Every structure is written in C-alpha cells, then in structure tokens.
Amino acid sequence: MSYQILMVLGLFALFTPFAYMVTPSKYRYITLLAASLVAMVSMSGWGVLFLFATALTTYLAGRLLDKITQNHPTKGLEKPERKRIKALVKRKKKWVVFAYVVLNLGILLVLKYFNFFASSVTKLFGGEPSLLIKVAMPLGLSYYTLQALSYVVDVFRGKYKAERNFLKLFLFVAFFPQLHEGPFGRYDALMPQLESGQRLRAANAYNGVAWILWGLFKIFMIANRAAILSDAVFGEYEKYGGFTVLFGGAMFTLQLYAEFSGYIDLARGVGKIFGIDLAQNFDMPFLAQNVADFWRRWHISLGAFFREYVFYPISTSKVLAKATEKMPFEAANFLTVTLSLFVVWFLTGLWHGASEKYIYYGLYYFVLIVIFNLLSPLVEKGLQKAKIAPENKVLAGLRIFKTLILVLIGMMLFRAENVPAFFSMMGSLFRAGEHFSLLKAIELPDLIMLILSTLVMLAGAILKLCHVEMEERYNALSPYKRYAICFTVFIFVTIFGAYGLDYLPPDPIYGGF
C-alpha cells in the first residue's frame, strides 16, 4: 500500500501534465478527472463505483435543492404567503438532505463500520457475529464522503448554487491527490481552481516538485525510521517500562506527524503543479498551549469540517435551545457546548477507525477540553491575582510542555492494539522493565539519519516561527538554483531514504481512514 500509493501519485504527477497541456483550456478539468479515475481504479478497482455513486447522488441532491427553490418563487407575494412558501421550501430541502445523508453515510457505515457494530452487539449478548461483510473499502471513502456532504449542506444553506456540470462536480469529489489522506476541500475554494484550466507554468512545477520532495523527505527519512523504533518498543511493550515506553510513544508521534504531514505535502505538491492550492492541514501543532489549540493546528481541514457541520448546527439547534431555556445562562451554555463537543469528539474518534480504542481516543480529548473549559476561568483569575501576564514566556513553555504530555498519552492510545493494551502501557510507565538496546532495534546509520533529518524538519519549523517564508524565498531563486535544490534533495532521499527490497515500509496510518 505504501509503495503503491506513492507510485500512483508519482505517475499521476508525471504523465497527467502532458495530457493536460495538449487539452484545450476549457476541457482541462476533464483531463484531471480522467487521470483521477484511472489512478483510483488502479488503487481500488471496482471500488471506484462507490466513488461514482457518491458523486452522482451529490450532483442530483444539489440540483434538486436548487430546483425546489426555483419552483417556489416568493417575489411579489404578501408577507404571510411568502413566509409560508419559505417554510415549505425549507421543509422539502431538509427531506432531500436527510435522504442524501442517510444514503451516503449509510454506504460509509456499512463498508467501514458494519463489522465493528455487528461484533459489538453480538458480543454484548454473549454470542459471536454470524454475518460479516468482506468488502475492501475504496481509497479515501471517509474523505470524499465528508467532502461531498459539505457541498450538499452548503447548497442547502444557500451559500452557493448547485453545480450544473456533473463532470465538474465529479472532479471535486474525485480529485485524486487528496483522496488518500486529504486534506478536505471546500467547493467554493477548490472548484474554481479545478475548472480554471490555467496553463502550466514552470514556477508552479518547481514549487510543486519542491513540496513533493519535502513530503518524500519526511516519509522516507523520518517516518519510516521512527516506525522502526516505535514498533520495536510497542511490539514487546510488556517487558519494557518507564522511559522506554514513553520513548516509544514519542517515536510513534514523530512517525505519525512526519508521515501524515508528508503525504499532505505530496498532495499539495501535485496540486501545485497544476496551479491548485489544496487546504493547509498543519500549523505547528506541537507548539499548542492546550489540546483544543492542538486540534486547531492538527488535521485542520477535518477539525474545520466537524466545527462547521456538526458543532455549530447542534449548539445552535432550536431543540437544544428549547430544552435549556429555563436553565440559568451559564448552565445552559455549558450544557450546550459540552453536548456539542461530545458529539464532535465521539464522531472524530469513530472517523479514525472502526474500533473501541478510537472512540475512547476521541472521548479522551473531549474530557480534556471539558476540564480545560471548566478550569480556565479559575486559572485566569489565579494568574491575575499573582500578576502573571498571559503572554509570559515561561508560562507559555509550561503550557506547551503540559499539552505535549497529554498529546503523547493520546498518541499511545492511538497506537495501542486495544484499550486494555493501552492501560497496560500506561501501567508500564510506572514500573521498571528490561533494558532497551537502541542499537539492537535500529542500525547506527539509520539512527544518525533519523536524528539529522528530524533536526532539518525542526529547523524548517523554527524558520516558519521566525516568519521566514521559505516558499517565497525558494520561488525568488533562479530556475537553475531551484533545479539544483530539487535534484540534490531527490538524490539525497534516493540514497539515504529508508526503503528497499529487504525493507517493508509501514502502511500509511491515516491512509486507512
């Protein structure tokens, strides 16, 4: 899977531009769609039919929502009649959205979660599941389902009119570079770029290749090597203790970040070749001062989706407002926010995988954020009494350290095989264990490369923190210098990257979602 997706992405980036160039500008979106479908078929085979079904139902739902509005004009009507018509239109539209959500989330639930729920229910009653579905999930099922859902909801809200060209809407749902690990795209931001048919530019090509190479650097130089150490610890975590297990958690965190952000960089790089800017998905998450801030910086596009399409609709719902109308304002507000957060984090955990541990993973952050919301006013009052400024650097450093520890615990739950294994890991932190030999787990050259490569990635973060825009500086270089940089990084990753016939790279972690 790891090599396959990289190879298909590479072929997409290598050959699609040639077909794109010879296609008339107004039809270039069709070239992108065709290339995306070929790539999707090579990865998922007949699974592409599920992608087509999502695109078709999304297109039809959008058109039907527009048609309902057009068939019930209100211009020139008296206010009571206009109000009645608007209520009728809204009710009909809600039924369309409801049917669409049931159908498409139904496909997602059946393919991704049916076996989990069937097993959970039957085990609850002391039995064994007799009916399990054995269908390979199509690539990017969770990603393109939620992205398509955001489009239909936005059309329902009147944010923009429905797309009248099915092939353009299909491309929005199926654009291949973002199918594997995201990021989620918004129709109003992404579609104008996909359909623009702008000509290929050398500057875009150099920029895109640089992002691709940076992504490959993170994956092969850091993630694949950090995975060696992470697997060495967690493969036999029962016999290790204390610092060793914590070290394994840190290596897994490094692996996950380098891999996930690396694949996002690959997607953004391929998009930039065609002048398409995909959404940013990371913003130095390990500098967050609380877990809520961490998730605003980590997997930004997923967080934005849940915030806009789950949290806000629940927290502003009339049902919830009516249920809390007799409560004091502070209590009603706390209950509303907490209930909305619970749903968001339950779904966030479930989105990550069909397993109890992922549900607990989401609820872990729910509990932390609720505690933070409760304690924040008290902490702020205490700081004011102690005359400590909120921007105090020592205080900021302590908050970052505290957040890193909490995130590290969450990552260990994410890495654990199951919930009991996680608690066993946590227990091992407080007991002595066998000595862990670092150089038995990883060869010295690989360890050196891991350390140096991580320092390079850290240096990039420090430069960004110092407001040094490396992309702008890179783009300002002459074509020869940019070519030299790209060629050097390519050779470096080719020679020193962690891969080969005798090396089995880990499957992309987020690629399974």
Order of alpha helices (4+ residues) and beta strands (2+ residues): alpha-alpha-alpha-alpha-alpha-alpha-alpha-alpha-alpha-alpha-alpha-alpha-alpha-alpha-alpha-alpha-alpha-alpha-alpha-alpha-alpha-alpha-alpha
